[in-house]
Amino acid sequence: MSIILETNLPGLFRRGKVRDTYDLGDQLLMIATDRISAYDVVLPTGIPDKGAVLNQLSYFWFRKTPNIVYNHCISVVEDVKQLEELAQFKAVGREALGPLVGRSMLVKKAEPIMVECVVRGYLSGSGWEEYKRNGTLAGLQLPAGLRESDKLPEPAFTPATKEESGHDINISVKEMESLVGHELTKELEEKSLALYNYAAGYALERGIIIADTKFEFGVFDGSIILIDEVLTPDSSRFWAVDTYKPGGAQPSFDKQYVRDWLTASGWDREPPAPALPEEVVERTAEKYREAYGRLTGEELKR
């Protein structure tokens, strides 16, 4: 099984922590690699099938939610011929293009809105840390006596700034309004909450709690559309219904094994990161695959 850590095709537009994006002129090609990051550092070890899970799970949700908000997806790449027919890759051999099938998506070239639209249904992560300090979430007062991982009285929209490097910074809705305006903030909040409520209900029926998630939006032809990835283990906190027990941190369908091992290793969270042992890699890959299978009921295309 191949692990894709980096792609080297003509026209690289942007290399993120996970995705390599290529400019095709009137559209973009987004490739989800098997890179994994922790504490804002990309690790030297990849996770098998991770890129395929992120790409195909995003495509699954994109197909389910256009009635809530249109998205940037044109098509997912399911056959190497789709890549071979692109003028930019005519000189690239099938050997290089073949592994990108299943982990690539052709998307509209939207102008990103530089705010992360986070929705939290449960009290965890940085939301829990804020609540412990101030009794608030994104600056809004919450009831006293909540425990870590408790379900919130109702899902909360808690935006954050998009940072090119390092952690995104949590901001209040009023601070978001000062960045992008009242009307756009209101529209993004409404769309984000609608997406979360739909997905959370769908996932719950399949044994997964979506504790929180982040959405990214852009502008295309004057309209707001959903971009990047959506409702994946990288952009969301997924918990199993059958092991959920509020009052502490919950096991999750993401890079938890990686974080736990790195913490135990004594790594100082500064680059370079250590290589991961095979057991941690495989257990993490299994969690990504399990999340995909539970949510879609489909077999991952490799």
Backbone hydrogen bonds, N-H to C=O, Kabsch-Sander energy under -0.5 kcal/mol:
donor,donor_aa,acceptor,acceptor_aa,energy
5,L,3,I,-0.8
12,L,9,L,-0.6
13,F,21,T,-3.4
14,R,21,T,-1.8
16,G,14,R,-0.6
16,G,19,R,-3.3
20,D,31,I,-2.3
21,T,14,R,-3.1
21,T,19,R,-0.5
22,Y,29,L,-2.7
23,D,11,G,-2.2
24,L,22,Y,-0.6
24,L,27,Q,-2.6
26,D,24,L,-1.2
28,L,107,V,-2.6
29,L,22,Y,-2.5
30,M,28,L,-0.6
30,M,105,M,-2.9
31,I,20,D,-2.6
31,I,29,L,-0.5
32,A,30,M,-0.5
32,A,103,R,-3.0
33,T,18,V,-1.7
33,T,31,I,-0.8
34,D,4,I,-3.9
38,A,41,V,-2.3
41,V,38,A,-1.5
43,L,36,I,-2.9
47,I,34,D,-2.1
50,K,47,I,-1.9
53,V,49,D,-2.4
54,L,50,K,-2.4
55,N,51,G,-2.4
56,Q,52,A,-2.7
57,L,53,V,-2.5
58,S,54,L,-1.8
59,Y,55,N,-2.1
60,F,56,Q,-2.0
61,W,57,L,-2.1
62,F,58,S,-2.9
63,R,59,Y,-2.0
64,K,60,F,-0.8
64,K,61,W,-0.6
65,T,61,W,-1.3
68,I,65,T,-1.8
69,V,65,T,-2.2
72,H,226,L,-2.1
74,I,106,L,-3.1
75,S,106,L,-1.6
77,V,104,S,-2.4
78,E,76,V,-0.8
82,Q,79,D,-1.7
83,L,79,D,-0.6
83,L,80,V,-0.7
84,E,80,V,-2.3
85,E,81,K,-1.9
86,L,83,L,-1.2
89,F,86,L,-1.8
90,K,87,A,-1.2
92,V,89,F,-1.6
96,A,93,G,-0.9
97,L,93,G,-1.7
98,G,94,R,-3.2
100,L,97,L,-1.8
101,V,98,G,-1.7
102,G,77,V,-2.6
103,R,100,L,-1.5
105,M,30,M,-2.1
106,L,75,S,-2.9
107,V,28,L,-2.8
108,K,72,H,-2.7
109,K,26,D,-0.6
110,A,108,K,-1.4
111,E,219,V,-2.5
113,I,217,F,-2.8
114,M,112,P,-0.6
115,V,113,I,-2.3
116,E,160,A,-3.2
117,C,215,F,-2.7
118,V,116,E,-1.0
119,V,213,T,-2.7
120,R,156,A,-2.7
121,G,211,A,-3.0
122,Y,211,A,-1.6
123,L,150,D,-2.7
124,S,122,Y,-1.0
127,G,124,S,-1.3
128,W,124,S,-0.8
129,E,125,G,-1.8
130,E,126,S,-2.1
131,Y,127,G,-2.2
132,K,128,W,-2.4
133,R,129,E,-1.6
134,N,130,E,-3.0
135,G,130,E,-0.6
135,G,131,Y,-2.1
136,T,130,E,-0.6
137,L,140,L,-2.3
140,L,137,L,-1.9
142,L,135,G,-2.5
146,L,143,P,-0.6
149,S,123,L,-4.0
150,D,147,R,-2.1
152,L,121,G,-2.6
156,A,120,R,-2.9
158,T,118,V,-2.8
158,T,156,A,-0.7
160,A,116,E,-2.0
161,T,169,I,-2.6
162,K,114,M,-0.9
163,E,161,T,-0.7
170,N,168,D,-0.6
171,I,159,P,-2.4
176,M,172,S,-2.0
177,E,173,V,-2.4
178,S,174,K,-1.5
179,L,175,E,-0.9
179,L,176,M,-0.8
180,V,176,M,-2.7
181,G,177,E,-2.0
185,T,181,G,-1.8
186,K,182,H,-2.5
187,E,183,E,-2.3
188,L,184,L,-2.7
189,E,185,T,-2.5
190,E,186,K,-2.3
191,K,187,E,-2.3
192,S,188,L,-2.5
193,L,189,E,-2.5
194,A,190,E,-2.1
195,L,191,K,-2.4
196,Y,192,S,-2.6
197,N,193,L,-2.8
198,Y,194,A,-2.1
199,A,195,L,-2.6
200,A,196,Y,-3.4
201,G,197,N,-1.7
202,Y,198,Y,-2.1
203,A,199,A,-3.0
204,L,200,A,-2.1
205,E,201,G,-1.3
206,R,203,A,-1.6
207,G,204,L,-1.5
208,I,203,A,-2.2
209,I,239,W,-3.5
210,I,208,I,-0.5
211,A,209,I,-1.0
211,A,237,R,-2.6
212,D,237,R,-0.7
213,T,119,V,-2.1
214,K,235,S,-1.6
215,F,117,C,-2.3
216,E,227,I,-0.6
218,G,225,I,-2.6
219,V,111,E,-2.2
220,F,223,S,-2.7
223,S,220,F,-1.9
225,I,218,G,-2.7
226,L,70,Y,-2.7
227,I,216,E,-2.8
236,S,232,T,-1.1
237,R,212,D,-2.6
238,F,236,S,-0.6
239,W,209,I,-2.6
240,A,251,P,-0.5
241,V,207,G,-2.2
243,T,240,A,-1.0
244,Y,240,A,-0.6
244,Y,241,V,-1.0
247,G,148,E,-3.2
248,G,148,E,-0.9
253,F,238,F,-1.8
254,D,252,S,-1.2
259,R,255,K,-2.5
260,D,256,Q,-2.9
261,W,257,Y,-2.3
262,L,258,V,-2.6
263,T,259,R,-2.5
264,A,260,D,-2.3
265,S,261,W,-1.8
266,G,262,L,-0.6
266,G,263,T,-1.0
267,W,262,L,-1.2
281,V,277,P,-2.0
282,E,278,E,-2.6
283,R,279,E,-2.3
284,T,280,V,-2.1
285,A,281,V,-2.4
286,E,282,E,-2.4
287,K,283,R,-1.5
288,Y,284,T,-2.0
289,R,285,A,-2.5
290,E,286,E,-2.6
291,A,287,K,-2.3
292,Y,288,Y,-2.0
293,G,289,R,-2.6
294,R,290,E,-2.8
295,L,291,A,-2.2
296,T,292,Y,-2.5
297,G,293,G,-2.1
302,R,300,L,-0.6
